[in-house]
Amino acid sequence: MNHNRENGLALFGEIYGPEMAQGCAKFADSGEGFGPRQAEWTLDFVFGQVWSSDRLARKLRSCTVLGMLIGQGAAEEIKYHTKMGIRNGLTRAELEEIFYTAIPYCGFPAAATAKTAMLAAFTELDAEAQP
């Protein structure tokens, strides 16, 4: 296993859990189905290089990524990255400020999409926290 894959698996597992990380790695290594290279790139490049870089704090990187995703209106990714942002140290109040900041720069429709996705992420996180 290469260094980037090791870093990517460790970080992905820390954020999303070891089962999801191993599932992603298994799919990437299988070469079967639709899109296994995306899983490979997710582990090796996105998590293994970009997110593992210490040149930008993970909390700040989460802010940056969320801003870009809001601008794209990428609802499902906003939901995942809201959860990731929480795990990287962002508070719900800080996430709300990211949402507010997006309004003048991305527009109300994109911000409304983000709000819906963020609230869905909060609901899922709250459900996960229940015993």
Secondary structure, 3 states (H helix, E strand, C coil): CCHHHHHHHHHHHHHHCHHHHHHHHHHHHHCCCCCHHHHHHHHHHHHHHHCCCCCCCHHHHHHHHHHHHHHHCCHHHHHHHHHHHHHCCCCHHHHHHHHHHHHHHHCHHHHHHHHHHHHHHHHHHHHHHCC
